[in-house]
Amino acid sequence: MTTLNPRGPYSPEEIERLYPSNLQLQLVQVLLRHGERSPVSPRFRNAGLPPHWPYCSSARRLTSVVMSTADWSQWDELKYRRRLETFGPDDAPVITQGPKGEIDAICQPGELTNQGRATTLNLGKRLRHLYVDQLKFMPHLIADADMIYLRATPIPRALESVQQVFWGLYPPSTRTADFPAPTILMRSPADETLYPNEGNCRRFAQLARAFAQRTADRWNDSDDMAYLNKMISKWMPENSKRVAVDSHPRLSGVMDTINSTLAHGPETRLPKEFYDLKVRAIIDKIGVEEWFSGYTEMKEYRELGIGGLMGDVVGRMTGHVEKNGKDGLSEIGGSDQSTGIGRGGEKSIRLSLSGAHDTTLAGVLSSLGAFEGEGWPPYTSHIALELFKKKNPLGSVSTLQDNTAGARDTESSKSSGWLSSIFGSGEDKAASGIARKPTEQLSQKEKDSLNDYYVRVRYNDKVMQVPGCKAPGKHFEGDTSLCTLGAFKSIVDKYTPKSWKEACTSNLDQPTFPSKPEPAGF
């Protein structure tokens, strides 16, 4: 429920089994939950929990970009220290203080803490150990980041977490002296699909409320809820004194505060009853049902909640196969006024890091039918979606110029063809390719191009099983967790929206539960 306790590195035997010699790793996409944070709302002050937490040392060393000449030609950096101010007696302003009178390093609600920065930094180090040291998939030294697709939601803790992971993956000693600033992609909240976007998708919000109410109806009068009330109701607000799925705060809000406090120091702890193992297990079980059961039961829920993101994930896989820049290279490659070419001539993305949230990870896994029996994703959890290609009988598969940094393709005809594949003929070209085309609409040639490619999903280094990949012909021989790319795309296609924004404003007068089972992962 709270801080992840990661397993150790894979042993040589595990590496040999997970990454067999007749498969070549091609692309890795990592979706990561941000690190530990302060609660998104100050709760349970009546239980002695301080509202202001002194765990954000980054507030002492913030940096902003400032214009240094009025003609826009020069820019500089302003380093500053942040202190928070709040209301005092008679609304007079006072400096916010932590539990021991601290006035610096005070966290904003929901801010990434020192602990969150440490765990995301360590995630980057673990990814480096696997993909650089053990597998030699990524280069040891990089001259630019144009083979790495970096993305984050508009929530600051997600952006800061992906930055920390990148720093752990490629610390300064592994970058050249002239390493340019990496590109990090973001979207406005209205366009965001890297998390289930209830705030900007009316139909999804409608469905989410219906499934939440169903959970409340199932559990509010249960023996489990009675146990929660026995243990912690005394600390609920005076106007309710009741714990329920839809109480105030909601049960998921209680869980948020429990998880945040468990991840940090003794100065910010709740009474011991909140940490009772049965209390935590009940809250986790109900929370998972409330927030994620819709993905397992309803196609439209999957489509609106996570389908846009999964369409992007599969699109980067097929973009890698087609070598058309749609693996993310056209978005991040090059310098200002970019043509889309990697600054060093890279032809494809090798690694994607996306800073996201707990609802992202559980939504992705649930939509694939691969979350059964799992608890709420701990802080700094991650999903790795790995694309492999089967080697030909001679054992060769073209890779990133033998995985060496700085190796460049100088064949102008190939570069020209690659450029035209990206920029071609405007919107018609942008809409072409396999990426968002449903499997049943693919030509035989397009279907054949996906042959010998396989997809595996790992969650916190645990291999996950997509149920629709178990059937004969839909997985790599001897390993049902390695789904054929064709089968994986076919599963995701079923809930990839053609237009997410249009779907978000459709069916508002339709039932909020499916008329028949629509199981995930097939």
Secondary structure by P-SEA (a helix, b strand, c coil): cccccccccccaaaaaaaccccccccbbbbbbccccccccccccccccccccccccccccbbbbbbbccccccbbbbbbbbbbbbbbccccccccccccccccccccccccccaaaaaaaaaaaaaaaaacccccccccccccccccbbbbbcccaaaaaaaaaaaaaacccccccccccbbbbbbbccccccccccccccaaaaaaaaaaaaaaaaaccccaaaaaaaaccccccccccccccccccccaaaaaaaaaaaaacccccccccccccaaaaaaaaaaaaaaccccccccaaaaaaccaaaaaaaaaaaaaaaaccccccccccccccccccccccccccccbbbbbbcaaaaaaaaaaaccccccccccccbbbbbbbbbbbccccccccccccccccccccaaaaaaaaaaacccccccccccccccccccccaaaaaaaccbbbbbbcccbbbbcccccccccccccccccccaaaaaaaaaacccccaaaaaaccccccccccccccccc
